[in-house]
């Protein structure tokens, strides 16, 4: 069975890049606690499509990583303690975003409350190598695997990987 091509993909990607560059041109200074940049122009929709090659996905990931680094470089001195992190959610693409938080408490990436389990991925996994991207110096990478558990049936409802890239 032949898969149909994704119509207008070049136009969508060009618009995605332009919109995201416009959105992240300046560092936000008027936020309380946290600020989020979500993927524009249904970026999560076409990025999740099986019709989009891994090469193109890796180019988009590199673009998002570079945007994260650019925001870090634009950070004003009065917000020196703010953290900038790219969160790539492979299970729920609409949750993929650049997250800026200015909270004194460290973000907890690993937990298990009986309903949701989040654990760190094995150390031998390398996001940069798997997706053929470059991580700029000064940025850290942590991968997690999450599971939502149905305790009534003792089964996993769904699970997926989330990668965090930035100031961790």
N, C-alpha and C positions, 0 to 999 in steps of 0.2 A: 504494500500500500504506500503510495507516494503522498508525502505531506505537502499541503499547500504552503506557499511562502507567506510570510507575515507582511501584509500590505502596508506600505508607507513607513517601513521601519527606519530608513535613513532619515526621513523627515522627523519622525518621532524622537529619534536619538539626538538629532541636531537641536530640536526644540528643548529636549530634556537638558542637554548641556547648557544651552543659552539661559534657560529659566533658572537652573540651579546656580550658575555663575552669577546671575543678577541677584538672586536671593542671598548668596553668601559673600557678596562684595564687601560688606562692612560687618564688623563684629557687633552683635546686639549688646546694648548696655543697659537697657531699661527692662530687665526681667527680674523676677523674684524667684529664687530657688533654681529654676531650670528653664531652658529654651530648647525647642526642637526644630530641626529642618527635615521635613519629610520629602520623599521623592516626588518631584513635580510631574505633571502631564501623564498620569497613570504609569509612571516609570515602573512601579511594582508589577503592573499587569504584563507588559511586554518583556520585562526582565525575567519573569517567571515562566514565560512561554517555552515549551519544548522546541519551538521552531527557531529560537534564537540560539546561535552557536555559543559554545563555551568561550571561544576566543573573544566574541563581542561582549559577553558577560564580564570577562576578565578586564577588558578595556574600560567598561563602566565602573568596575570595582576600583581600578586604578584612578579613574577620574574622581570617585568619591573619597578615596584615600588622600589624593592630592588636595581636594577641597577641605578636608579635615585639617591637613597640615597648614593650609593657607589661613584657615580660621585661627589656628593656634598662633601663627605668626602675626595676625592682626589684633590679637588680644591686647587690650589696653592695660597699662600697669596697675590701674585701680582694681582690675579684676584678675590679678596675677594668680590667685588661688583657684580660679575657675578651671574646671576640667573640660576638655573637648574630646568626645569619643564618637567614633563611627560604629554603629551597631548594625550588622548585617544578619538578618534573621532568615535562614534558609527554609524555615517551615511556614512562616507567615510573612511574606515579602512586604506587605503593607506596613509592617512594623519597622522596616529598615529606615534608619534615620541617622542624622548627626545630632548628638545630644550634648548640650552644654549645661553643666550643673555647677552651681556655686553654693554648695551645701557643705558644712564642715564634716558631716558624717561620710565615711567611705562607702561607696556602692558595694553592696553584697552580691556577688555573682554566683555563689554556690550556696544552696540550701535544700532542705527537704522538709515539707510540712505535712506529709502524708498524702496530700492530694497532688502536689506538684513537686517534682524532683529535678533539681538542676545540679549537674556535676561538671567539673572541669574535664575537658578532653585530654587524652593522653599527650604527654610531652613530645612524642615523636611526630605528631601531626604538625605540619607547617603550612599555614594558610598561603603565605607568599609563594611557596614552591607549588602547591596544589593548583593555584589559580594564575601562576606566572605573573605576579605583580611585585613591585618593589615597595618596601615599607621604608619611608624616610627615617633618618636617624632621629632618635628622641621619641619615637612612637613605639608603644608596646602592643603586643597581640595576645589575646586570650580567647580560647574557644571553649564553649560550653555545650552540653547536650541536655535538653530538657525533656521531661516526660510528664504528661498529665495522666494521673492514675484513677481508675474507677475502683474505689475500695470495695464496693458491693460485689463486683465480679472478679476482683483482684487481677485486673488487666490494664494494659496501657491503652488509653484512648488515642493519643497521638504524641509524637515527639519530634524533635528537630534540633538542628544545630544553630547556634548563634555565635557569631564572632565579633569581638570588640577590638577596635583598633584606635589607638590614640593615647591620651594621658591617663593611664590606669594606675 
